[in-house]
Amino acid sequence: NISKLLLNNIIKSNLSNAVDWHGTTILCVRKNNTVVMAGDGQVSAGSSVVKSTAKKVRLLNNNILVGFAGSTADALTLLERLERKLEEYPGQLTRACVELAKSWRTDKYL
């Protein structure tokens, strides 16, 4: 798999000199018309691992790749709201994201 090889090469060549890693993240690489996104499955609360099998990279509408890291509950809520905006504005990812940002800034609950 070309995508897997690309990701492995990037990690080996660019991250091998890292001294100490804390926390989790999502890595996304785009070259020409190919996109690779990867993330670990760890959800933590402070220094405790709450879940080790979370799906932090997801595919929406068979053509939108979404990855989240950080505050898991907020990320999942935003993902659900993005899905609703994509239903409201089909085929218009940028507009759906802008509308999500507008509603998120005015939402008192998030």
C-alpha positions as CSV (number, residue, x, y, z in Angstrom):
1,N,0.0,0.0,0.0
2,I,1.6,3.2,-1.2
3,S,-0.1,5.4,1.5
4,K,1.1,3.2,4.3
5,L,4.7,3.2,2.9
6,L,4.6,7.0,2.5
7,L,3.5,7.4,6.1
8,N,6.0,5.0,7.5
9,N,8.9,6.7,5.6
10,I,7.8,10.1,6.9
11,I,7.7,8.9,10.4
12,K,11.0,7.1,10.3
13,S,12.9,9.9,8.6
14,N,11.4,13.0,10.3
15,L,10.4,11.8,13.8
16,S,13.2,9.4,14.7
17,N,15.2,12.0,16.5
18,A,12.3,13.0,18.8
19,V,13.4,12.9,22.4
20,D,10.1,12.6,24.3
21,W,6.5,12.6,23.2
22,H,3.5,13.4,25.4
23,G,-0.1,13.3,24.3
24,T,-1.7,12.3,21.0
25,T,-2.1,13.8,17.6
26,I,-3.3,13.3,14.1
27,L,-0.8,13.3,11.2
28,C,-1.9,14.3,7.7
29,V,0.2,14.4,4.6
30,R,-0.8,15.5,1.2
31,K,1.3,15.2,-1.9
32,N,-0.1,15.8,-5.3
33,N,-3.5,14.1,-5.3
34,T,-2.8,11.6,-2.5
35,V,-3.7,12.2,1.1
36,V,-2.7,10.1,4.1
37,M,-4.0,10.6,7.6
38,A,-3.2,8.6,10.7
39,G,-3.7,8.8,14.4
40,D,-3.4,6.6,17.4
41,G,-6.4,5.2,19.2
42,Q,-5.6,6.6,22.6
43,V,-8.1,8.7,24.6
44,S,-6.7,10.0,27.9
45,A,-7.8,12.0,30.9
46,G,-4.8,13.6,32.5
47,S,-2.2,10.9,32.7
48,S,-4.7,8.0,32.6
49,V,-5.5,6.2,29.4
50,V,-9.3,6.0,29.2
51,K,-9.6,4.1,25.9
52,S,-7.0,2.7,23.6
53,T,-9.2,1.8,20.6
54,A,-10.9,5.1,19.6
55,K,-11.4,5.9,15.9
56,K,-9.8,9.3,15.6
57,V,-9.7,9.3,11.8
58,R,-13.0,9.0,10.0
59,L,-14.4,9.2,6.5
60,L,-17.5,11.3,5.9
61,N,-19.6,11.1,2.8
62,N,-17.0,8.7,1.2
63,N,-14.9,11.7,0.2
64,I,-14.0,13.8,3.3
65,L,-11.3,12.7,5.7
66,V,-11.6,13.9,9.3
67,G,-9.1,13.5,12.1
68,F,-9.4,14.8,15.7
69,A,-7.2,15.0,18.7
70,G,-7.5,16.9,22.0
71,S,-10.7,17.2,23.8
72,T,-12.5,14.1,22.5
73,A,-16.1,15.0,23.5
74,D,-15.9,18.4,21.8
75,A,-14.3,16.8,18.8
76,L,-17.1,14.2,18.4
77,T,-19.8,16.9,18.9
78,L,-18.2,19.0,16.2
79,L,-17.9,16.0,13.9
80,E,-21.6,15.3,14.3
81,R,-22.4,19.0,13.6
82,L,-20.2,19.0,10.5
83,E,-22.1,15.9,9.2
84,R,-25.4,17.8,9.7
85,K,-24.0,20.9,7.9
86,L,-22.8,18.6,5.0
87,E,-26.3,17.3,4.7
88,E,-27.6,20.9,4.6
89,Y,-24.9,22.0,2.0
90,P,-24.2,18.8,0.0
91,G,-21.0,19.0,-2.1
92,Q,-20.0,22.3,-0.4
93,L,-17.4,21.4,2.2
94,T,-16.0,25.0,2.6
95,R,-19.5,26.4,3.1
96,A,-20.4,23.7,5.5
97,C,-17.3,24.4,7.5
98,V,-17.9,28.2,7.5
99,E,-21.5,27.6,8.7
100,L,-20.3,25.3,11.4
101,A,-17.8,27.8,12.6
102,K,-20.5,30.5,12.7
103,S,-22.9,28.4,14.7
104,W,-20.1,27.1,17.0
105,R,-19.0,30.6,18.0
106,T,-22.6,31.5,19.0
107,D,-23.4,28.2,20.7
108,K,-23.4,28.7,24.5
109,Y,-23.3,24.9,25.2
110,L,-20.1,23.9,23.6
